[in-house]
């Protein structure tokens, strides 16, 4: 499988993760590549002057904050989007759909915010 390079900032995050876990780096790289393909299609079909909005979670892998919103914004800019803003939004534990539980699971304790990425096609 040929590995295409991503923007410099994103590659730096991936390099930090690779130093700790090559398999996790490969998973994250695949995610970023698939999101790049999805955003490329969004850009293609979006009317100039209109917006695309992505809602993503943050993630820490092997102790590395992988800066998902910033990396996706970085990738979007290479496709021609203008990055309007990245906003953090708190999640209401009692109103979110997933995961469901009593608040004591590891993932529930981590999922307290989501990031809203606003992109504009010039």
SVG drawing of the C-alpha trace seen along z (x, -y; Angstrom):
<svg xmlns="http://www.w3.org/2000/svg" viewBox="-31 -33 41 35">
<polyline fill="none" stroke="black" stroke-width="0.4" points="0.0,0.0 1.5,-3.3 1.5,-5.9 0.7,-9.4 2.0,-12.3 -0.4,-14.5 0.2,-18.2 3.3,-18.9 1.5,-19.6 -0.5,-16.4 2.6,-14.4 4.3,-15.8 1.5,-14.4 1.6,-11.1 5.4,-11.0 5.0,-11.5 2.5,-8.6 4.7,-6.4 7.5,-6.7 5.2,-5.1 3.1,-2.7 3.4,-2.0 0.0,-0.1 -1.9,-3.0 -0.1,-5.4 -1.2,-3.3 -4.8,-3.4 -4.8,-7.1 -3.1,-7.7 -5.8,-5.7 -8.5,-7.7 -6.9,-11.0 -6.6,-9.7 -10.3,-8.6 -11.4,-12.0 -9.3,-13.7 -11.1,-11.8 -14.5,-12.6 -13.6,-16.3 -12.4,-16.3 -15.8,-15.1 -17.5,-17.7 -15.4,-20.4 -16.3,-19.1 -20.1,-19.2 -20.3,-22.3 -21.4,-25.6 -18.8,-28.4 -19.5,-30.6 -21.2,-27.8 -20.0,-25.9 -19.2,-22.4 -19.4,-21.5 -17.6,-18.6 -18.2,-17.5 -15.4,-15.3 -14.1,-14.1 -10.7,-14.5 -8.4,-11.6 -5.3,-10.6 -3.5,-7.6 -0.6,-6.1 -0.4,-9.4 -0.2,-11.5 -2.9,-14.1 -3.5,-13.5 -5.1,-17.0 -7.9,-15.6 -9.7,-18.9 -6.5,-20.8 -5.3,-18.0 -8.6,-17.9 -8.5,-21.7 -5.0,-21.4 -6.0,-18.8 -9.1,-20.8 -6.9,-23.8 -4.8,-21.8 -8.0,-20.9 -8.9,-24.6 -11.2,-25.1 -11.0,-28.2 -10.8,-27.1 -13.3,-29.5 -13.1,-28.3 -12.8,-25.3 -15.0,-25.5 -15.2,-23.3 -18.6,-22.3 -19.3,-20.6 -21.4,-17.4 -24.3,-17.0 -23.7,-13.6 -27.5,-13.0 -28.4,-14.0 -25.7,-12.3 -26.5,-9.2 -23.3,-7.2 -21.9,-5.7 -24.8,-4.8 -24.0,-3.8 -23.7,-5.0 -20.8,-7.4 -18.2,-5.1 -16.7,-3.6 -13.4,-4.8 -14.7,-6.2 -17.6,-8.0 -15.2,-9.8 -13.2,-11.0 -16.0,-12.1 -16.8,-15.5 -16.4,-17.7 -16.7,-17.6 -15.1,-19.9 -17.0,-21.7 -14.9,-22.5 -16.4,-25.1 -15.0,-25.1 -16.0,-27.4 -15.6,-26.9 -14.3,-30.2"/>
</svg>
